[in-house]
Amino acid sequence: MLSIEELAAEVERGAIHTVVVAFPDMQGRLMGKRVVARVFLDQLADTGGAVEACDYLLSTDVEMNVLEGFRFSNWETGYGDMVARPDLTTLRVTPWVEGTAMVLCDLVDHHGAPIEIAPRSILAHQIQAAAELGYESMVGTELEFYLFRETPEEAWNKGYSDLTPSSSYIIDYHLLATTPDEKLIAQIRNDMVAAGIPVENSKGEAGRGQHELNLRYADALGMADNHTIYKQGSKEIAALNSMSLTYMAKYTFDDAGSSCHIHSSLWDVASGRSVMAAEDPTEMSDLFRWYLGGLMATAAELSVCWAPFVNSYKRYQPGSWAPTAIGWDTDNRTLGFRVVGKGQAMRVESRIPGADCNPYIAVAATIAGGLHGIRNQIEPPEPTSGNGYTAEIPRIPSTLVEAIDLFETSTVAKEAFGTEVHYHLLHHARQEWLAFNSTVTDWELRRNFERL
């Protein structure tokens, strides 16, 4: 991480010439401006280094289409500006782009009030809710991706069809088969560490060309920030090495989907120690049980928060390593939840989110579900042993339509997020479904053009 004094020294000696001033959009992508580093330093005293950006950036889809029906920004409001105010604790060098530093921002209006529907604000609200109960949420996210030999431009020109995975066979934990990719994967690991993002390890995953890189757990906001910068940086590093990668939840049915397992626990603010610690899962405290119970009780109705796209739900397939059931056990990868670790490391792993989730929203929903369980002392069901794919227990929504209906009527979502955030997230999901239904897919053409 960089202090302002260190940044000034790096600028003076010519090592840094640009500061990326960035904020996450509703899809979890980084938006913002590249500011000349000397200008950024000059503006710190007056504006804190803030930049302005059009508020439509929180009301678009992945194609940057202007979407109708949002309350926050629309043609009637004139699509004005919002202010991206740097959080200087996030200032860092990004070694994969020469001469560049980055800082993440909170979005505020022209009076300095937080924009509540911004992803960082959504998470901050849940962090505050936990703090009011005396807790700090500690989180770890595990991201998986597929790596391809084509450049991003080549992949685009091929319509993302017939791409060449970086390996010809499944490489789960496979050291020999991941060695050809090691130059790139090592650069991602090392550049993230140099950017102040604590990487623990990387490994091959259960698909052809599929990899996972794990970051050390952190406080909820720090983890979401690290996740977002890593995701952006890994794509940039791949492109700079004439390769491409995807975090789609299910890019092909021939291979496993890509997940974002979320590990979470609550820590006591005063002591800095976990309040969910135990040496054995059978010794779960009341608070741990209620937290787990809340996560399970809200898993279906909050599913748009960790599966926001039509494609997200294609990941939930029996026998695919992705869960289909809302059950839990201590070491069962066929279920939506696992209780893992012991002592201070004891935590809940949610296996439901996909790699396409917005980490700020996904982590916010995780905290909201857990706190709902604690407030209402919700007991989890008995653990599920055996094959969760065939067990007679509740299911994760199988389509975005089902998830939208559950989120729309969710009292928990409305109370936890507030009516404006709830509406904003719901409208985004509806617009995603509308866009899909306004498209004729290749599958439909192949199936119906000649044969009907």
DRENSELUM-337498 format. One line per 2 residues: their letters; for each residue x, y, z of N, C-alpha, C. Coordinates in steps of 0.05 Angstrom, whole numbers, always signed. Layout:
<rs>
A> X/Y/Z/X/Y/Z/X/Y/Z  ... .
</rs>
This chain:
<rs>
ML> +17/-24/+0/+0/+0/+0/+18/+25/+0  +7/+47/-9/+22/+72/-12/+10/+93/+6 .
SI> +27/+108/+20/+18/+133/+33/+20/+155/+12  +8/+177/+18/+9/+200/+0/+38/+210/-2 .
EE> +53/+209/+20/+81/+217/+19/+97/+198/+0  +92/+173/+2/+106/+154/-15/+98/+157/-44 .
LA> +72/+163/-49/+64/+168/-77/+78/+193/-88  +80/+214/-72/+93/+238/-81/+122/+233/-87 .
AE> +135/+217/-71/+163/+210/-76/+167/+194/-102  +148/+176/-107/+149/+160/-131/+144/+177/-156 .
VE> +126/+196/-153/+120/+214/-175/+144/+232/-181  +157/+241/-160/+180/+259/-162/+203/+245/-177 .
RG> +207/+220/-172/+230/+206/-185/+221/+193/-212  +196/+198/-220/+188/+189/-246/+178/+161/-248 .
AI> +175/+147/-225/+166/+119/-225/+136/+116/-229  +120/+136/-221/+91/+136/-224/+83/+161/-238 .
HT> +67/+158/-260/+58/+181/-275/+27/+182/-276  +13/+160/-268/-16/+159/-270/-28/+147/-245 .
VV> -51/+158/-237/-67/+147/-215/-94/+139/-227  -101/+114/-225/-127/+104/-233/-146/+109/-209 .
VA> -166/+127/-213/-186/+133/-193/-211/+117/-200  -217/+97/-184/-237/+77/-193/-258/+71/-172 .
FP> -281/+61/-182/-302/+52/-164/-317/+29/-177  -328/+11/-161/-342/-12/-173/-370/-5/-183 .
DM> -378/-15/-206/-405/-12/-215/-423/-34/-205  -447/-36/-215/-466/-56/-204/-458/-85/-212 .
QG> -442/-88/-233/-432/-114/-241/-406/-121/-227  -396/-103/-211/-371/-108/-197/-346/-101/-213 .
RL> -350/-87/-235/-327/-79/-252/-317/-52/-243  -292/-46/-248/-281/-20/-240/-286/+1/-262 .
MG> -297/+23/-254/-301/+46/-272/-285/+70/-260  -281/+90/-276/-267/+113/-266/-250/+128/-287 .
KR> -229/+141/-277/-212/+157/-295/-183/+152/-289  -167/+156/-309/-137/+157/-305/-129/+186/-303 .
VV> -118/+193/-279/-111/+220/-273/-81/+223/-273  -71/+244/-285/-42/+249/-284/-34/+251/-254 .
AR> -13/+237/-246/-7/+234/-218/-2/+261/-205  +12/+279/-218/+18/+305/-206/-8/+321/-202 .
VF> -27/+318/-221/-53/+331/-217/-68/+320/-194  -67/+293/-191/-80/+280/-168/-69/+291/-142 .
LD> -43/+293/-140/-30/+304/-115/-38/+333/-111  -39/+349/-132/-46/+377/-130/-74/+381/-120 .
QL> -92/+362/-128/-120/+365/-121/-128/+354/-94  -109/+340/-81/-115/+328/-55/-126/+348/-34 .
AD> -113/+371/-33/-120/+390/-12/-148/+401/-17  -156/+405/-42/-181/+418/-48/-204/+397/-49 .
TG> -200/+375/-63/-221/+356/-68/-216/+329/-57  -194/+324/-45/-187/+297/-36/-180/+279/-58 .
GA> -175/+290/-82/-169/+274/-106/-194/+263/-119  -217/+274/-112/-243/+264/-123/-245/+271/-153 .
VE> -260/+253/-167/-268/+259/-194/-298/+256/-196  -309/+266/-218/-338/+264/-222/-343/+244/-245 .
AC> -366/+231/-244/-373/+211/-264/-403/+212/-267  -413/+205/-291/-442/+205/-296/-456/+184/-280 .
DY> -478/+191/-267/-492/+172/-250/-505/+149/-265  -506/+150/-292/-517/+128/-307/-500/+102/-304 .
LL> -475/+105/-294/-457/+82/-291/-468/+62/-271  -486/+70/-254/-498/+51/-235/-525/+41/-245 .
ST> -532/+47/-270/-558/+39/-280/-556/+28/-309  -533/+15/-314/-529/+3/-341/-526/-27/-338 .
DV> -528/-41/-360/-522/-69/-360/-493/-73/-368  -485/-98/-373/-457/-104/-379/-449/-92/-406 .
EM> -469/-86/-423/-463/-75/-450/-462/-44/-448  -465/-33/-425/-466/-4/-421/-491/+9/-433 .
NV> -512/-7/-437/-537/+3/-447/-551/+20/-425  -563/+42/-433/-579/+58/-415/-606/+43/-411 .
LE> -612/+36/-386/-636/+20/-380/-658/+38/-369  -682/+33/-377/-705/+48/-368/-715/+38/-341 .
GF> -728/+56/-326/-742/+47/-302/-728/+50/-276  -703/+60/-276/-689/+63/-250/-698/+89/-237 .
RF> -700/+89/-210/-707/+113/-196/-682/+131/-191  -659/+118/-188/-635/+132/-181/-626/+151/-203 .
SN> -626/+141/-228/-618/+158/-250/-634/+150/-275  -644/+170/-289/-660/+165/-313/-661/+191/-330 .
WE> -675/+189/-352/-675/+213/-370/-688/+237/-356  -708/+232/-339/-722/+254/-325/-703/+268/-305 .
TG> -685/+253/-293/-666/+266/-274/-643/+279/-288  -641/+273/-315/-620/+286/-331/-593/+273/-330 .
YG> -591/+249/-317/-565/+235/-316/-543/+254/-308  -544/+264/-283/-524/+283/-274/-499/+268/-264 .
DM> -482/+283/-251/-457/+272/-241/-459/+263/-212  -441/+245/-205/-437/+237/-177/-407/+240/-172 .
VA> -399/+240/-147/-372/+245/-140/-359/+219/-130  -336/+212/-142/-321/+189/-133/-299/+200/-114 .
RP> -302/+195/-88/-284/+205/-68/-264/+184/-59  -239/+188/-65/-219/+167/-59/-218/+159/-29 .
DL> -216/+133/-25/-210/+121/+1/-180/+117/+1  -165/+135/+13/-136/+135/+10/-123/+111/+24 .
TT> -138/+96/+40/-127/+72/+51/-124/+50/+30  -136/+54/+7/-134/+34/-15/-114/+41/-36 .
LR> -99/+63/-32/-79/+72/-52/-57/+51/-54  -50/+44/-79/-29/+23/-83/-18/+26/-111 .
VT> +6/+14/-115/+17/+11/-141/+4/-13/-155  +0/-11/-181/-9/-34/-197/+13/-42/-215 .
PW> +30/-61/-207/+55/-67/-221/+52/-76/-250  +28/-88/-256/+24/-99/-283/+20/-77/-304 .
VE> +14/-52/-295/+12/-30/-314/+34/-9/-307  +52/-6/-324/+76/+11/-318/+69/+39/-309 .
GT> +82/+48/-288/+79/+75/-279/+52/+83/-267  +37/+63/-257/+9/+68/-250/+4/+60/-221 .
AM> -11/+77/-207/-22/+71/-181/-53/+71/-183  -66/+60/-163/-96/+58/-163/-106/+65/-136 .
VL> -129/+78/-135/-143/+83/-110/-173/+78/-115  -186/+65/-96/-215/+59/-98/-230/+82/-84 .
CD> -255/+85/-93/-271/+108/-84/-298/+100/-73  -308/+116/-55/-336/+116/-47/-351/+136/-64 .
LV> -375/+130/-71/-391/+148/-87/-410/+165/-69  -409/+191/-73/-425/+209/-57/-438/+229/-76 .
DH> -459/+243/-65/-471/+264/-81/-456/+290/-78  -466/+312/-89/-451/+337/-88/-452/+350/-61 .
HG> -467/+339/-42/-468/+348/-15/-451/+330/+3  -439/+310/-8/-422/+292/+8/-436/+269/+20 .
AP> -462/+265/+14/-477/+243/+26/-473/+218/+9  -469/+195/+22/-464/+170/+8/-487/+164/-11 .
IE> -481/+153/-35/-501/+143/-53/-507/+115/-45  -530/+111/-34/-536/+86/-20/-538/+62/-38 .
IA> -544/+65/-64/-546/+42/-82/-519/+34/-94  -498/+49/-88/-471/+42/-98/-461/+17/-83 .
PR> -449/-2/-97/-441/-27/-84/-424/-24/-59  -405/-5/-59/-389/-2/-35/-406/+8/-12 .
SI> -426/+25/-18/-444/+35/+3/-462/+13/+13  -472/-5/-5/-488/-27/+4/-474/-45/+24 .
LA> -449/-51/+18/-433/-67/+37/-427/-51/+63  -421/-26/+61/-415/-10/+85/-439/-9/+104 .
HQ> -463/-9/+92/-487/-9/+109/-489/-35/+126  -483/-57/+114/-483/-83/+129/-461/-85/+149 .
IQ> -437/-74/+142/-415/-73/+161/-423/-57/+186  -437/-35/+181/-446/-18/+204/-467/-33/+220 .
AA> -485/-48/+207/-505/-63/+221/-492/-84/+239  -471/-97/+230/-457/-116/+247/-443/-102/+270 .
AE> -431/-79/+264/-417/-63/+285/-436/-55/+307  -460/-49/+300/-480/-40/+320/-486/-63/+340 .
LG> -481/-88/+331/-485/-111/+349/-459/-119/+362  -437/-104/+356/-412/-109/+368/-394/-128/+352 .
YE> -400/-132/+327/-386/-152/+310/-372/-139/+287  -351/-152/+278/-338/-146/+253/-338/-171/+236 .
SM> -346/-168/+211/-348/-191/+193/-321/-195/+179  -310/-219/+181/-285/-227/+168/-293/-246/+145 .
VG> -280/-242/+122/-289/-256/+98/-266/-264/+81  -269/-287/+68/-250/-296/+47/-266/-305/+23 .
TE> -258/-297/-1/-271/-305/-25/-252/-322/-42  -262/-343/-54/-246/-360/-72/-256/-358/-100 .
LE> -240/-348/-118/-249/-343/-146/-236/-363/-165  -252/-374/-183/-243/-392/-204/-247/-379/-231 .
FY> -229/-385/-250/-232/-374/-277/-221/-395/-297  -229/-390/-322/-218/-406/-345/-199/-389/-361 .
LF> -176/-402/-368/-155/-388/-383/-154/-399/-411  -151/-381/-431/-151/-389/-459/-126/-378/-474 .
RE> -119/-392/-495/-95/-384/-511/-101/-360/-529  -126/-354/-535/-132/-331/-551/-129/-305/-536 .
TP> -123/-283/-550/-124/-257/-539/-153/-249/-536  -159/-228/-520/-187/-219/-518/-198/-211/-545 .
EE> -183/-199/-562/-193/-191/-588/-198/-216/-606  -180/-235/-605/-185/-260/-620/-210/-275/-610 .
AW> -213/-275/-583/-237/-288/-572/-263/-274/-581  -262/-248/-581/-285/-232/-591/-291/-239/-620 .
NK> -270/-238/-637/-274/-243/-665/-284/-271/-671  -279/-290/-653/-289/-317/-656/-317/-321/-644 .
GY> -328/-299/-634/-354/-301/-621/-353/-318/-596  -330/-319/-583/-325/-335/-559/-332/-365/-563 .
SD> -330/-374/-588/-334/-402/-594/-308/-415/-603  -306/-441/-598/-283/-456/-606/-257/-444/-595 .
LT> -258/-435/-570/-233/-425/-558/-215/-447/-549  -190/-441/-544/-170/-461/-537/-163/-459/-508 .
PS> -174/-477/-491/-167/-475/-462/-136/-479/-459  -126/-469/-438/-97/-470/-434/-87/-499/-428 .
SS> -106/-517/-421/-99/-545/-418/-119/-562/-433  -111/-585/-442/-128/-603/-457/-145/-622/-440 .
YI> -139/-622/-414/-154/-641/-397/-157/-628/-369  -173/-640/-352/-179/-629/-326/-153/-628/-309 .
ID> -149/-605/-296/-123/-600/-282/-127/-596/-252  -147/-607/-240/-152/-603/-211/-129/-612/-194 .
YH> -116/-594/-181/-92/-599/-164/-68/-610/-180  -69/-608/-207/-50/-621/-224/-26/-603/-228 .
LL> -3/-611/-217/+21/-595/-219/+35/-596/-246  +35/-619/-258/+48/-621/-285/+33/-604/-305 .
AT> +7/-607/-306/-9/-594/-327/-11/-564/-323  -7/-554/-298/-8/-525/-294/+18/-511/-298 .
TP> +40/-527/-301/+66/-514/-305/+67/-497/-331  +56/-506/-353/+57/-488/-377/+43/-461/-373 .
DE> +25/-460/-354/+11/-434/-348/+25/-418/-326  +46/-430/-314/+58/-419/-290/+70/-391/-294 .
KL> +81/-386/-317/+92/-359/-322/+70/-338/-318  +47/-343/-329/+25/-323/-326/+14/-324/-298 .
IA> +8/-347/-287/-4/-349/-260/+15/-338/-239  +41/-343/-242/+60/-332/-223/+61/-302/-225 .
QI> +58/-291/-249/+57/-262/-251/+33/-250/-237  +10/-264/-240/-14/-255/-226/-10/-256/-196 .
RN> +1/-278/-186/+6/-280/-157/+25/-258/-147  +47/-256/-161/+68/-237/-151/+60/-208/-154 .
DM> +46/-201/-176/+38/-174/-180/+16/-166/-160  -1/-185/-152/-21/-179/-132/-8/-174/-105 .
VA> +11/-191/-98/+26/-186/-73/+39/-159/-73  +51/-152/-96/+65/-126/-98/+45/-103/-96 .
AG> +20/-108/-103/-1/-88/-101/-15/-87/-74  -4/-103/-55/-15/-103/-28/-38/-121/-24 .
IP> -42/-140/-42/-64/-159/-40/-51/-186/-31  -58/-196/-7/-44/-220/+3/-54/-245/-10 .
VE> -38/-256/-28/-45/-281/-41/-34/-304/-25  -49/-326/-22/-39/-349/-7/-29/-371/-26 .
NS> -45/-378/-47/-37/-399/-65/-53/-399/-90  -45/-415/-109/-61/-420/-133/-60/-450/-139 .
KG> -80/-459/-155/-82/-487/-162/-98/-491/-187  -94/-514/-200/-111/-521/-221/-138/-529/-210 .
EA> -159/-526/-227/-186/-532/-218/-198/-554/-235  -224/-559/-231/-237/-582/-242/-247/-579/-271 .
GR> -234/-563/-286/-241/-559/-315/-216/-557/-331  -219/-558/-357/-196/-554/-376/-188/-525/-377 .
GQ> -164/-519/-368/-155/-491/-367/-167/-475/-344  -178/-489/-324/-190/-475/-301/-171/-472/-278 .
HE> -169/-448/-267/-151/-443/-245/-165/-429/-222  -154/-431/-199/-163/-417/-175/-140/-404/-161 .
LN> -143/-379/-153/-123/-365/-137/-136/-354/-112  -125/-361/-89/-137/-355/-63/-123/-332/-49 .
LR> -139/-313/-40/-129/-290/-24/-134/-295/+5  -117/-283/+22/-120/-286/+51/-145/-271/+59 .
YA> -158/-281/+80/-183/-269/+90/-177/-241/+100  -197/-224/+101/-195/-197/+111/-221/-187/+121 .
DA> -222/-163/+131/-248/-151/+138/-265/-149/+113  -291/-147/+116/-309/-150/+93/-303/-131/+70 .
LG> -300/-105/+77/-295/-85/+56/-267/-90/+43  -247/-95/+60/-221/-101/+49/-221/-124/+30 .
MA> -236/-146/+37/-237/-169/+21/-251/-163/-6  -273/-148/-5/-287/-141/-30/-269/-124/-48 .
DN> -254/-105/-36/-235/-89/-51/-214/-106/-64  -202/-124/-48/-181/-141/-58/-191/-159/-81 .
HT> -214/-170/-77/-227/-187/-97/-230/-172/-123  -240/-148/-122/-246/-132/-146/-221/-124/-161 .
IY> -201/-116/-146/-175/-108/-159/-162/-133/-171  -162/-155/-156/-151/-180/-167/-165/-189/-193 .
KQ> -191/-187/-192/-207/-196/-216/-200/-178/-240  -199/-152/-236/-192/-134/-257/-163/-138/-266 .
GS> -145/-140/-247/-116/-143/-253/-110/-169/-267  -123/-191/-260/-118/-217/-273/-125/-216/-302 .
KE> -147/-203/-308/-155/-200/-336/-135/-183/-352  -126/-161/-339/-107/-144/-353/-80/-158/-357 .
IA> -71/-173/-337/-46/-188/-339/-48/-209/-361  -71/-223/-362/-75/-243/-384/-73/-230/-411 .
AL> -87/-207/-414/-87/-193/-440/-59/-184/-448  -44/-174/-428/-17/-165/-434/+2/-188/-441 .
NS> -7/-212/-435/+8/-236/-442/-5/-251/-466  -22/-237/-481/-35/-247/-505/-52/-272/-499 .
MS> -65/-272/-476/-84/-293/-469/-109/-279/-458  -130/-295/-453/-154/-284/-442/-165/-303/-421 .
LT> -181/-293/-403/-194/-310/-383/-222/-300/-378  -239/-318/-367/-266/-310/-361/-274/-319/-333 .
YM> -291/-303/-321/-303/-309/-295/-333/-315/-298  -341/-322/-323/-369/-331/-326/-375/-354/-307 .
AK> -399/-355/-297/-407/-377/-279/-406/-404/-294  -414/-404/-319/-416/-429/-334/-411/-423/-363 .
YT> -385/-423/-371/-379/-416/-399/-385/-438/-418  -385/-464/-409/-392/-487/-425/-403/-509/-407 .
FD> -422/-524/-418/-432/-547/-403/-413/-570/-403  -392/-569/-419/-373/-591/-420/-354/-591/-396 .
DA> -353/-570/-381/-335/-568/-358/-350/-556/-334  -336/-558/-311/-347/-547/-286/-351/-517/-288 .
GS> -370/-506/-273/-373/-478/-271/-352/-465/-254  -351/-438/-254/-332/-424/-238/-346/-411/-214 .
SC> -336/-416/-191/-350/-407/-166/-335/-384/-153  -349/-373/-133/-336/-354/-114/-345/-362/-86 .
HI> -333/-383/-76/-340/-391/-49/-334/-369/-29  -353/-363/-11/-350/-341/+8/-348/-353/+36 .
HS> -325/-350/+49/-320/-358/+77/-325/-334/+95  -341/-338/+116/-347/-315/+133/-349/-324/+162 .
SL> -343/-305/+179/-346/-308/+208/-349/-281/+221  -358/-280/+245/-361/-254/+260/-340/-253/+282 .
WD> -328/-230/+285/-308/-225/+306/-317/-203/+325  -309/-205/+349/-316/-185/+369/-299/-160/+364 .
VA> -313/-137/+362/-299/-112/+356/-279/-105/+378  -287/-109/+402/-271/-101/+425/-245/-117/+428 .
SG> -248/-144/+425/-225/-161/+430/-210/-169/+405  -222/-165/+382/-209/-173/+357/-207/-203/+354 .
RS> -225/-218/+367/-225/-247/+366/-252/-257/+355  -251/-281/+343/-275/-292/+332/-295/-300/+354 .
VM> -320/-293/+350/-341/-302/+369/-354/-328/+360  -343/-339/+338/-353/-364/+328/-333/-387/+331 .
AA> -313/-382/+346/-291/-402/+349/-300/-426/+365  -291/-450/+356/-295/-474/+371/-274/-494/+361 .
ED> -268/-514/+376/-248/-534/+368/-261/-556/+351  -288/-558/+352/-301/-579/+338/-328/-569/+328 .
PT> -337/-575/+303/-363/-566/+293/-386/-574/+311  -383/-596/+325/-405/-605/+343/-408/-587/+367 .
EM> -388/-569/+371/-389/-551/+394/-398/-523/+386  -412/-520/+363/-420/-494/+354/-435/-479/+376 .
SD> -428/-453/+379/-442/-436/+398/-469/-429/+388  -486/-418/+406/-512/-409/+397/-510/-389/+374 .
LF> -491/-370/+378/-488/-349/+358/-480/-361/+331  -462/-381/+331/-454/-394/+306/-478/-407/+293 .
RW> -493/-422/+309/-517/-436/+298/-537/-416/+286  -542/-395/+300/-561/-375/+290/-551/-362/+264 .
YL> -525/-356/+263/-513/-344/+239/-517/-363/+215  -510/-389/+219/-513/-409/+198/-543/-412/+191 .
GG> -560/-412/+212/-589/-414/+207/-599/-391/+190  -589/-367/+195/-597/-344/+179/-588/-346/+150 .
LM> -563/-355/+146/-553/-358/+119/-570/-377/+103  -577/-399/+116/-593/-420/+102/-622/-410/+97 .
AT> -633/-396/+117/-661/-387/+114/-664/-367/+92  -643/-351/+86/-644/-330/+66/-631/-337/+40 .
AA> -620/-361/+38/-604/-369/+14/-619/-366/-12  -644/-375/-12/-660/-374/-36/-669/-346/-43 .
EL> -680/-331/-23/-692/-305/-29/-671/-284/-35  -646/-288/-27/-624/-269/-33/-607/-278/-56 .
SV> -616/-298/-71/-598/-311/-91/-590/-293/-113  -606/-272/-120/-597/-254/-141/-572/-238/-133 .
CW> -566/-238/-107/-542/-224/-97/-516/-240/-103  -518/-266/-106/-494/-281/-113/-497/-296/-140 .
AP> -520/-293/-153/-523/-305/-179/-540/-285/-196  -527/-263/-206/-543/-240/-217/-550/-242/-246 .
FV> -540/-263/-261/-544/-264/-289/-559/-289/-297  -570/-289/-321/-583/-313/-332/-564/-336/-331 .
NS> -539/-332/-340/-520/-353/-341/-513/-364/-314  -516/-348/-293/-508/-356/-266/-521/-382/-258 .
YK> -546/-386/-266/-562/-408/-256/-556/-434/-271  -541/-432/-293/-533/-456/-308/-510/-470/-294 .
RY> -499/-457/-275/-477/-469/-259/-488/-490/-240  -512/-487/-230/-524/-505/-210/-533/-531/-223 .
QP> -515/-549/-228/-521/-574/-241/-512/-598/-223  -529/-618/-221/-522/-642/-204/-495/-654/-214 .
GS> -479/-662/-194/-454/-675/-200/-433/-657/-213  -436/-631/-210/-418/-612/-224/-399/-598/-205 .
WA> -399/-604/-179/-384/-590/-158/-397/-564/-149  -417/-555/-165/-433/-532/-155/-457/-543/-141 .
PT> -466/-530/-119/-488/-541/-104/-515/-536/-117  -534/-552/-111/-562/-548/-118/-580/-547/-94 .
AI> -569/-555/-71/-586/-558/-47/-577/-539/-25  -597/-529/-10/-592/-511/+13/-590/-529/+38 .
GW> -568/-542/+40/-562/-559/+63/-534/-552/+74  -527/-565/+97/-500/-560/+108/-489/-586/+120 .
DT> -463/-587/+122/-449/-608/+136/-421/-597/+141  -404/-613/+153/-377/-604/+160/-358/-607/+137 .
DN> -362/-627/+120/-342/-631/+98/-355/-646/+75  -374/-632/+63/-391/-644/+42/-394/-624/+19 .
RT> -380/-629/-3/-380/-610/-25/-404/-612/-43  -424/-628/-36/-448/-630/-52/-469/-611/-41 .
LG> -463/-596/-20/-483/-579/-7/-476/-549/-10  -496/-533/-5/-492/-504/-8/-474/-492/+14 .
FR> -473/-505/+38/-457/-494/+60/-440/-515/+73  -416/-507/+81/-399/-525/+97/-389/-509/+121 .
VV> -387/-523/+144/-374/-511/+167/-346/-522/+167  -326/-504/+165/-298/-512/+162/-280/-498/+182 .
GK> -256/-509/+186/-237/-498/+204/-243/-504/+233  -225/-495/+250/-229/-498/+279/-215/-476/+294 .
GQ> -222/-472/+318/-211/-450/+334/-219/-423/+321  -200/-405/+320/-205/-378/+309/-211/-379/+279 .
AM> -204/-401/+266/-209/-404/+237/-235/-417/+231  -251/-424/+251/-277/-437/+246/-296/-417/+232 .
RV> -309/-426/+211/-325/-407/+195/-345/-423/+178  -363/-408/+165/-382/-419/+146/-372/-414/+118 .
ES> -372/-434/+101/-366/-431/+73/-392/-433/+57  -399/-412/+43/-422/-413/+25/-411/-420/-3 .
RI> -421/-442/-14/-412/-451/-41/-432/-442/-63  -451/-425/-55/-472/-418/-74/-463/-396/-94 .
PG> -448/-375/-86/-441/-354/-105/-424/-364/-128  -428/-352/-151/-412/-357/-175/-390/-336/-178 .
AD> -371/-342/-195/-349/-323/-200/-358/-297/-213  -383/-297/-223/-393/-273/-236/-407/-254/-217 .
CN> -407/-260/-191/-421/-243/-172/-406/-217/-168  -420/-196/-159/-408/-172/-150/-401/-176/-120 .
PY> -375/-176/-113/-367/-184/-86/-379/-166/-64  -382/-140/-70/-393/-122/-50/-422/-130/-44 .
IA> -438/-136/-64/-466/-143/-60/-468/-171/-48  -451/-190/-58/-452/-217/-48/-444/-219/-18 .
VA> -423/-204/-11/-415/-204/+17/-435/-190/+35  -447/-168/+24/-468/-153/+39/-491/-172/+45 .
AT> -499/-188/+25/-522/-206/+29/-515/-228/+49  -490/-237/+48/-481/-257/+68/-483/-246/+96 .
IA> -473/-222/+101/-474/-210/+127/-504/-206/+135  -520/-196/+117/-548/-191/+123/-562/-217/+131 .
GG> -557/-239/+116/-569/-264/+123/-561/-274/+150  -535/-273/+156/-524/-282/+182/-535/-266/+205 .
LH> -536/-239/+202/-547/-222/+223/-577/-227/+227  -591/-232/+205/-620/-239/+208/-623/-264/+225 .
GI> -606/-284/+221/-607/-308/+238/-602/-302/+267  -582/-285/+272/-575/-279/+300/-598/-264/+314 .
RN> -608/-244/+300/-630/-227/+312/-655/-244/+318  -660/-264/+301/-684/-279/+304/-679/-308/+315 .
QI> -654/-313/+323/-646/-338/+335/-656/-362/+319  -649/-361/+293/-658/-382/+274/-639/-406/+276 .
EP> -650/-428/+282/-635/-453/+284/-631/-465/+256  -608/-475/+250/-604/-489/+224/-617/-516/+226 .
PE> -624/-528/+203/-633/-556/+203/-611/-575/+211  -617/-599/+214/-597/-620/+219/-578/-622/+195 .
PT> -552/-628/+200/-534/-631/+177/-543/-653/+158  -536/-650/+133/-543/-669/+112/-519/-686/+106 .
SG> -521/-711/+110/-499/-729/+103/-505/-742/+76  -484/-751/+62/-489/-764/+36/-491/-744/+14 .
NG> -504/-753/-7/-506/-738/-32/-527/-716/-31  -518/-691/-30/-536/-669/-29/-552/-665/-54 .
YT> -542/-675/-77/-556/-672/-102/-582/-688/-102  -584/-709/-87/-608/-726/-87/-623/-724/-60 .
AE> -612/-710/-41/-626/-707/-15/-652/-691/-18  -671/-698/-1/-697/-684/-1/-696/-660/+18 .
IP> -683/-639/+9/-679/-615/+24/-685/-591/+4  -689/-567/+15/-695/-544/-3/-673/-540/-24 .
RI> -681/-528/-46/-664/-524/-69/-657/-495/-74  -634/-490/-86/-626/-464/-95/-644/-458/-120 .
PS> -653/-433/-124/-668/-427/-148/-653/-436/-173  -669/-447/-192/-656/-458/-216/-656/-439/-239 .
TL> -670/-416/-237/-670/-396/-258/-671/-368/-246  -663/-349/-262/-663/-321/-253/-692/-312/-248 .
VE> -711/-322/-263/-739/-315/-259/-749/-323/-231  -742/-347/-223/-749/-356/-196/-736/-339/-175 .
AI> -710/-332/-179/-696/-316/-160/-707/-288/-158  -716/-277/-180/-728/-250/-181/-754/-250/-164 .
DL> -770/-270/-168/-795/-272/-153/-790/-273/-123  -770/-289/-115/-764/-292/-87/-753/-266/-75 .
FE> -736/-253/-90/-724/-228/-80/-744/-206/-79  -763/-205/-97/-783/-184/-98/-800/-185/-72 .
TS> -806/-208/-62/-824/-211/-39/-808/-215/-13  -782/-212/-14/-765/-217/+10/-766/-194/+30 .
TV> -779/-200/+53/-779/-180/+74/-751/-175/+85  -735/-196/+86/-707/-193/+96/-692/-174/+79 .
AK> -694/-177/+52/-679/-160/+34/-688/-131/+37  -714/-126/+39/-724/-99/+41/-714/-86/+67 .
EA> -715/-101/+89/-707/-90/+115/-677/-87/+117  -662/-105/+106/-633/-104/+109/-621/-82/+91 .
FG> -630/-81/+66/-619/-63/+46/-632/-36/+45  -658/-35/+53/-673/-10/+49/-688/-12/+23 .
TE> -710/+3/+21/-728/+1/-2/-714/+10/-28  -697/+30/-27/-685/+40/-52/-665/+20/-63 .
VH> -648/+9/-45/-628/-10/-54/-642/-35/-64  -663/-44/-49/-678/-68/-57/-689/-64/-85 .
YH> -702/-41/-90/-713/-36/-116/-692/-35/-138  -669/-23/-132/-648/-20/-152/-637/-48/-160 .
LL> -631/-65/-140/-621/-92/-146/-643/-108/-161  -668/-106/-152/-689/-120/-165/-693/-112/-194 .
HH> -691/-85/-199/-695/-76/-226/-672/-84/-244  -648/-85/-234/-625/-95/-249/-630/-124/-258 .
AR> -640/-141/-239/-645/-169/-246/-667/-171/-267  -688/-155/-264/-709/-155/-284/-699/-147/-311 .
QE> -682/-127/-312/-671/-118/-338/-653/-139/-351  -639/-154/-334/-623/-176/-345/-641/-197/-358 .
WL> -663/-204/-345/-681/-224/-357/-695/-213/-382  -702/-187/-382/-714/-174/-405/-695/-175/-429 .
AF> -669/-169/-424/-649/-169/-445/-646/-197/-457  -646/-217/-440/-644/-245/-450/-668/-252/-467 .
NS> -692/-244/-459/-716/-250/-474/-719/-234/-499  -701/-214/-503/-702/-198/-527/-681/-207/-547 .
TV> -670/-231/-542/-648/-242/-559/-655/-270/-569  -649/-274/-594/-651/-301/-606/-624/-314/-604 .
TD> -621/-336/-590/-595/-348/-586/-588/-367/-608  -562/-374/-610/-552/-394/-629/-566/-421/-624 .
WE> -571/-428/-599/-585/-453/-593/-612/-454/-606  -627/-432/-605/-654/-432/-617/-652/-435/-647 .
LR> -633/-421/-659/-630/-423/-688/-623/-452/-697  -604/-464/-683/-596/-491/-690/-619/-511/-686 .
RN> -635/-506/-666/-656/-525/-659/-681/-522/-676  -687/-497/-684/-713/-491/-696/-713/-482/-725 .
FE> -691/-471/-735/-691/-458/-762/-701/-477/-783  -690/-501/-785/-696/-519/-807/-717/-540/-799 .
RL> -717/-547/-773/-732/-571/-765/-760/-566/-756  -769/-541/-757/-797/-534/-750/-811/-522/-774 .
</rs>
